[in-house]
Amino acid sequence: MTVFSESEESRVIEMAWEDRPPFEAIRQEFGLDEQGVIKLMRNKMKASSFKCWRRRVSGRKSKHLKLRSPEISRAYCPTQYKQR
């Protein structure tokens, strides 16, 4: 298993919880495939939080590029990273 810094782990978890970033974006940025993300989430979260997350992302079209609408071309909301 790849060793990540605390901030990298935090970012992977954040991306996994968000609706828009697909697993492929996590793989591209951190080298973790869907199973690697699941394993990381299972190890870093409370069991109840992990189960809640799994229910949330299971079958969610936005988390998989192949199931995603071709109209969605970005991995985040346009206002998510506003400059102040």
N, C-alpha and C positions, 0 to 999 in steps of 0.2 A: 504494500500500500504506500502511496506517495505521502510524504510528510509535508504538511502545510504549516505556515505560520498561523498564529491565532487570527490575524486579520484576514488571511486568505480563507481559512475555515469559515469565518464569519460571513464573508462575501459569498461563498458557495451556498451556505445555508440561506442567506438572504435571497439569492437568485432562485434557489429551489422553491422557496415559499411564494415568490412573486408569480403572477399569472403569465406574464408575457415572455420572459426568457425561456427558450426551449432548452431541453437537455443538451442539444447539440452546441448551443452557445457556451454552456458550462464545460463541455468537452473541449471546445476550441480554446477557451481561456485557461482552463485548469488541468486538462488532460484526463478528466474523470468522465466515464461513460455513465449511463443511467444507473447501472448496477453499482458503480462506485459511489454515486451520489446517495443512493439508497443506503449503502453500507455506512457512509459517513454520517448521514442523518440518524440512522439507528444508533450509532455509537455516541453521538454528541447530544442527543435529545432525550428527554424523559420519555418513557414508553407511551404514555398517553398522548404526548405531543407528536411523537412519531406516527402513531396510529391515525391521529387527526390529519396529519400531512399526507399520509398515504391515501386516505379516503379522498382527500381534496384533489390530488394530482392523478389518481388512477383514471385513465381514460380521458383525461382533459386534452382536448385537441390542441390547445395553445402551447402545451409542453413538448410537442413533437412536430418537427418541421413538416414531415410527410402528411400529417393529418390537418395541419394548419391551413387556413384560408390563404391563398396567394396574395390577397389584398393586404395582409399584414406583413410589412417588410422590415419592421424594427422590433427590437427586443424590449423596449421600454416605452412608457408614456412620454410624449414630447415635452411635458411640463415636469417630468421627474427630476431632471438634472438642470434646473434653471440656474442661471448665473445671477448672483445677487449684486 
